Amino acid sequence: MTVYGSFPGARPRRLRTTPAMRRMVAETRLHPADLILPAFVREGVSEPVPIQAMPGVVQHTRDTLRKAAVEAVEAGVSGIMLFGVPEEAKKDAAGTAGTDPDGILQVAIRDVRAEVGDDLVVMSDLCLDEYTDHGHCGVLDADGRVDNDATLERYAEMAQVQADAGVHVVGPSGMMDGQVGVVRDALDTIGKEDVSILAYTAKYASAFYGPFREAVGSSLRGDRKTYQQDAANARESLRELALDLDEGADMVMVKPAGPYLDILAKVADAVDVPVAAYQISGEYAMIEAAAEKGWIDRDAAILESLTGIRRAGAQMILTYWATEVAQRLRG
């Protein structure tokens, strides 16, 4: 018997009935242009070197990096974030390979710009950890602590050589106090006012960086808890945000992404500049490892994780799946 006016009157499930219906009413959409590809280039190798903890990701040769950049352009990815991996013998306490105009990162920037021009936003990691023999993101004082202000001088030099190499965007990632302001001044001093700064505003001391250490051949001894943020803190990220904006950041970022979606949402609500989030190596590795075990649907999990980051407020997402996902979205 039909009973009119029966409970429930409101039925949200009506808007979930078919794939076309769900697509039509979706509140959040991923687009290839939302994505940025982090890429590693290693000095002195003739073949790509697989990263064991990150299946499918490699340390590129200069040639394969150029090919990866072209693939990213063809897929519709917006940017590429470059990390240099120097020969071990070139590491020293001051990370001088990071400011050598002919260092691997600067060479890679020139390679990618020569290959794709302005079709891809070429970004560079502005940090010393890949180049120091102690693995920290700055130079150390006599007591073995990271010297903030001495490190800023090195960052200024890095910014200038990366800009001279042709980078569009520098990403100071060391979490030194005052880094954005110093980098901005260094760029402007040499007439590179058009080079943008993507500030690593809220970069947490995370356990999820583990596979990245392999990716960049890190020599780290100890940890980075005296300069990266404490996972327990949220208000602190907003203080860092205010400082970065005051110092001239063009864009801001939260890293890692997945474990810090609450921070990402707070930052996105607070600013009128573009907001990025970095889906880091441990986030990548967890999904790949679980999928390899057959415990989750890999492709669905990747899209769900990225949609969650986008939904939380990121306009740009750095992810090692950038090209793959962009191809899938376009297909």
PyMOL commands that set and color helices and strands:
alter all, ss='L'
color gray80, all
select helices_A, chain A and resi 12-16+19-24+32-34+62-75+88-90+96-98+104-116+148-165+179-189+207-215+235-247+258-270+281-292+298-312+322-330
alter helices_A, ss='H'
color red, helices_A
select strands_A, chain A and resi 35-42+49-50+58-60+79-85+121-126+169-172+196-203+251-255+275-278+316-318
alter strands_A, ss='S'
color yellow, strands_A
deselect
rebuild
show_as cartoon
